[in-house]
Amino acid sequence: MDVVSLGETMVLFTPEKQGQMRYSRSFSSHIAGAETNTLIGLAKLGHQAGWISRLGHDEFGALVRAAVRGEGVDTSQVIVDGDAPTGLLFKEQLNERDVRIYYYRSHSAASRLQPGDIDEDYIAGAKYLYLTGITPALSASCRESVFHAVEVARKAKVMVVFDPNLRRKLWSEEEARSVLKEIVRKSDIVLAGVAEGEFLYGTKDCAELAGYVHKEGCGTVIIKRGERGAYYSNPLEAKYVDSLKVAKVVDPVGAGDGFAAGVLSGQLDGLSLEQSVTRGCAVGAAVTMVSGDIEGLPDRKALASLLSAAEEEVQR
């Protein structure tokens, strides 16, 4: 595998129309999970991606596994759990910029993931281990699994990439801050949003945030700035990268996961960090143009077209 990750993927139900969900009678179903969003984005760009998780022995679990596998992600490390259900969530979209998420994932199959479920050789054979701060928030055993995976990766000299992806609803602020900082200390690359950086280190200034993360021992820091692009810092350079212009944001959810896929894709292709971050911005922008977490993720041809159009716009 080029990139492996572990985490929960659920079935997402979205009302067919905008507005408060209480008035909806028809819903469409999709799959949703931060880690698989990124893995699918990588698979669409031609990389080998693998997923470690648990799913319920139910129809929703069968749907998720078939969908993820159908997008080209390896699911050989996914355990089917007959004693717990597959998680669900609902996405209420009041308008283009006001999206609300409701989770039904307590005691789900994925929350029962434990270190013994992880094939160490599977992680050791990858180039990158990609993690988010969602998985350690699901349960104590999930947290143990994440730290176990990190230690396996570090021992095998596999690069650890971490997106804090803060979910305040899942745990206390004190616990979240402590655990997320500990994972930052064990990571080679950290991808964080400005709000997450402020939560962890008390500042919105990108250079200051990068400085704090570097002091934790992480060599490469990338700060996601939404529609304003991104900022990256490593021992050699620090620079802001502009975002791609989006005429209309249809659905912002999943853009950060797409950004991670773009950055990792660039690094796998041997691009410079600046070029990789530019690719991340492009993939993230593509996601916002389409409704759904993965539906807007581009393949190589679509990505090239998007970057070419952006370059022409700059030259004008």
Protein Blocks (a to p, Z undefined) as FASTA:
>chain_A
ZZdcddddddddddfbecjfklpcbdcdddddfklmmmmmmmmnopacdddddddddfkl
mmmmmmmmmnopafklpccdfkbccdddddddfblmlccddddfehiaklmgcfklpcfk
lmmmpmbdcddfklmmmpmklmmmmmmmmmmmmmnopacdddfkpafklpcfklmmmmmm
mmmmmpfbdcddfklmmmmnopabfklmmmmmmmnopabdcddehjnopadddfkbccdd
dddddfbafblghklmmmmmmmmmmmmnopafklmmmmmmmmmmmmmmpgcjklmpccfk
lmmmmmmmmmmmmmZZ
